[in-house]
Amino acid sequence: MLIFDSMIKDTIKKYVVLICLTTSVIFIIIAAISYPGGSLLDKNSIGFGWSKNFISNLFEAKAVNGSENPGRIWGRIGMAFHAVGYGVFLSICPGRFLPDHGLEF
């Protein structure tokens, strides 16, 4: 049982960045599906248009059309996972990709 737990922990450590960014995309998609509507060009449009809306529209309390935005929480959770994923990546990045020239990070 102890070996199995160790394998799971090693796998999670290896794929934590991928897990965070995939989770982020899932939550952002949920937020986009929940977005009531409105865009900069057409305030009466329905839903979230990937080419017509900004990602930041998903984080507002009210949508552009004035309706309450129920997807706001999902967008914020998705962005939090996104930030954590990039933070973990940048914390391991110097050791893996930069040559060692005697510099300490």
N, C-alpha and C positions, 0 to 999 in steps of 0.2 A: 504494500500500500504506500509506503514511504517513497519508493522509486517512482510510482505512478504520479504522486503529488509533485515530485521534483521535475518530472517530464512536463507536466502541465505548466508549472511555473516557468520553465525554460522556454516553452512554446509561446506563452504569453509575452515574455520579455522580448522574444525574437520578433513577434508580430504586433507589438503594441501600437506602433505608428499606423500600420495598415488598419488595425481594428478601430482606432480613434477616427481616422479619416473616413472609413466606410460608414461608421456610425453617424458621423457628421453629415455625410451625403444623404443617408436615410432620413434623418431628422429634418434636413433642409427640404427634401422632397415632400415630406409630410406637411411641413409649413406651407409650401407652395400649393399643395392640393387644398389646404384649408383656407387659403387666402380668398376673401370674398370678391375682390375685384377693384378695378380702377387702375389707370396708368397715367403717365404724364401726358400722353397724347389723347387718350380717351377716358375720361373720368367715369363713364358708364359701362366700361367693359366688364366682363365677368371672368373671374379667376385670375390666376397669375400667368402672365405671358413671359417666357424666358427671354424673348427678344424685345419686349415692350416695358418690362418692369425692371427696377433695380433690386438687387438682393436685399438692400437695406429696407425696402418696403415691407419685408417680412417681419421686421422687428418693431414696427410702429403699433401703438395701441389701436389706432383706427386706420383702416385701409384708405386708399386715395379716394374711393367713392363715398367715404364717410361712415361706412359700416364698421362695427367692432371687428377686430382681427383675431379670430380664435386660434390661428396658427402661430401667434406671436411667441408663445412659450416654446413651441417646437423649434422655431427658428433660433431662439436664444440657446436652447440646449444644444442644437446642432453646431452653432458657432463656438460654444464652449468646448465641445469635443474637438473641433477643428483647431482651436488654439492649443489645447493640451497635446494633440498629435504633433503639431509643429514644434511645440516646446520640447517634447521628448526627442524629436528628430534633431533639433539643434543642440540638445545637450549631448547626444552621442555622435554628432557629425564631426567635430574636430578630431576626435580620436580615430575615426575610420577613414576620413578623406584627405586630411591635411598631412603633408609630410612632416616628420619630426626634425625641426631645425634647432632643437634646444629651447624652444619656447614653451612656457607653461601656460595652460589655459585653465 
